[in-house]
Amino acid sequence: MIGKKEGRIFSGVQPTGNLHLGNYLGAIRNFVRLQSQYECIYCVVELHAITQWQPPTEVSSNTREVAAAYLAAGIEVKQHIIFNQSQVTAHAELAWIFNCVARLGWLDRMTQFKEKAGKDKERASAGLYAYPTLMAAEILVYKGTHVPVGEDQKQHLELARDIAAKFNHDYKRDVFPLVEPLILGAATRVMSLKDGSSKMSKSDSADLSRINMTDDVDTIARKIKKAKTDSDVLPSEPGGLKGRPEAANLVGIYMALAETDINSVLGQFGGQGFGVFKPALAELAIETLAPIQTEFRRLMNDPGSLDSLLGSGADRARALADPIIAEVKEIVGFIRP
Ligand code: AQP
């Protein structure tokens, strides 16, 4: 039993490959920290991953990668739950019901769909469009109360609140909580190393744009060395980073890795050029990621153990979700024996 204190956390990461430093600093590191306060359910969300084409063999290997990253980062599976989404069918069942609660106008406003569908939205999958209703379902099928995410997921969580409120209102029952986003830490939106105006992303075709959790020491150092910057020295005051998105991003990454504040980073490096700052950042990134990467590689060498861990996590998740989906079906008016 995972019973804990202040509420129930649910969050997930898509197994779309190239897990990166943004996923770690913006999400997974927070997942680990929140374990002492909440009961936590951390999911590998493959149903989301296939909203855009993924080769089947990659779906399974990427699923193991995300699970291994959770464990290597320090999630305790004895107290908390890790599993892959497709093993708990209640997510998809509640997502359908939520498709009938959410309004088209709400989904039309989602910026992630616009970004991911691009110019040719007629060719995007219906699943990509309905992504936020599945997200609401996977949280609320556990009556999750808090959701740690990066900044990019804030709008989807607002929609989850709207869906919960409309369901409660339409069926005149106080079934679902209004989820609270937990957007924590100094790196809620890590930007691309090649363009300070775009988010570091798994799906960016440029590998140099991100630090992957699987990158070795030399690759991390090379990517930071090649990161886009400007020709100025670092300022001594935060205001001096205005209009310098790439410099601000690297300072932000340093700050998050060192778990310090911006004044202390600029106090140390203000007046210095990137020739000094970048090697220091590379050293810090390597030092922080190394123990996680060693454990990650060890876990990835034993896929059988990862699969069985995901299986037992799914059993525990199902035990929580099944009574909630049964309650919802009854409220909606579905007959069951
Ligand atoms: N650049 C980022 N900075 C901070 N947090 C981030 N997250 C993603 N990118 C950044 C957070 O990581 C968690 C898992 O993300 P996801 O797998 O659900 O996918 P995503 O948000 O769509 O992010 P990606 O990595 O860019 O994947 P693709 O390219 O597949 O879309 C979330 O909590 C997210 O906020």
Boltz pocket constraint, residues with backbone or C-beta under 6 A from the ligand:
constraints:
  - pocket:
      binder: B
      contacts: [[A, 12], [A, 13], [A, 14], [A, 15], [A, 16], [A, 18], [A, 22], [A, 23], [A, 24], [A, 25], [A, 26], [A, 27], [A, 148], [A, 149], [A, 150], [A, 151], [A, 152], [A, 153], [A, 187], [A, 188], [A, 189], [A, 190], [A, 191], [A, 199], [A, 200], [A, 201], [A, 202], [A, 203], [A, 204]]
      max_distance: 6.0
